[in-house]
Amino acid sequence: MQPQRILIISTPVGPLGSGTGGGVELTLHSLVLGLSARGHHVEVLAPEGSLHVGAVVHQIPGTLQPSAHADHRETPVVMPADGVLAAMCRWAGLHQDDFDVILNLAYDWLPYYLTPFFTTTPLAHLVSMATLSDAMDHVITSAAARRPRNVAMHSQAQADTFPALVGPDSTSTVPIIGSGIAVERYDLHITADQPPYLGFIGRISAEKGLDDVVAAAEIAGCPLKVWGLMQDRSVWDAMIANWHMQPGVISQAGDLAFTYGVVDLAKYDGTQVKRSAYRVWRRERGGPWKLALDVTNLMAPPPPPPAPKS
């Protein structure tokens, strides 16, 4: 293949490097590295304040787009006044003659709607999330119908959440582009730490289901370490504040005490789950007991304490 001139449209929810874009930022970095290594000329279109990625990063000012990750089925299309998404699409349309292909990574209604209006240079899309709203389902399906094979997914499981796109009545063929890791950007850790732990990488926000990650760590019997952008501090705080200790083991020695038992965790969807917890308390001189250390969800819930002997 001859070297291609490629423009990648980044997510409009935040500048590259801010972490707000989550996995889309990692996907963009991997695409730029992989395509550049194959001799292609890659430029990036991103919100103002972005880090430099690729040959050129075109920094576009404007109001950031609200993230779609919390959308419901009936959520309407939202386009802020002076929005950066509209400005990015406008720039791509005006400069489409300068590229052989334009790849959109934004999970937003506008670029999918504009697909047939890019008449000189094809506008392709790599869908970053599964189905979220009726409006996005409709526009993604329409783009795939108008430009077959210009809409790709990361996995078949993701594609299967769009019934109109992959169902028996669909005439579209959805390419599946598996994700990869640019190993040269990471330090290889051959052996696990001792004791081993379970790691979670992702934005700390309600839809990521951190409570389910905690449950997985509990089943595995491993401590949990979390790396990610603190996008919603209330989610993290709620995992601590909403746990209420049930009867367990309590021990006190002077101004120090510990409690060991089961806590009820209120998940963000309103359901309740039980987790084990170890907490160390310290009493200030002349004051109340205060929590000094909270070690929760490291093990399966402990058995109930033995009944007192008669």
C-alpha angles and dihedrals in degrees: 000000000000115000110274131212104233130187117196118200110212128210114285095214094089145343119284108267095030093096091227091112091059115189093000089070091053091047090052093050091050093048093050093049094045097044094043090051088057092056100261123139108237127191127179132218111205144149118283114277095039125146118252111269126165127355094315134004112204105211111213121194122216146099112309118248119247111249117255095213093099095045121131125214093267097041109135125227112275124202116172121219110267087009120185091222093061090045092051092049090048091051092048092050094049093048100037091113088066093064140056094213137006118210119200120205097174116113092213136119100239103064092046091050090051094053097105092045092066094086101159101044124027116248110215128186135211106199110221101192141034124253114311111155140015091240093055093043091054097047094044091050091047092050091051091049093049096043109027114210092011091103116067135180134209095233142003090244089059092047091050090065088070102069094179089055100048104016125116092268094051121108094189126106111211116205115222114218111190118215122244138191124237094227093191089070094061140062111241114235105198100184130039121249117257118269090030119232138194116247129208123195118190147087114301100237137122099263093055091074100225089173089064090050089054089051090052091051089050093052090048091048091231134129114250127233121189128202119183150099112296092230097156113026091184090067091056093043092048091058087063103031096048096054113102118192116237122205111300139124121328125183131176133190116175110302094349129077139164134207125204124186146082127316130200111232119203106214120213090254091059098255124124129233131179123235135174120247141189116196132181118206131196126197116215115223107278091353142093129286114273130194110255102171132013117193107175137171097013094126142017114282109284122244116264115272115266117267114258114263116252 
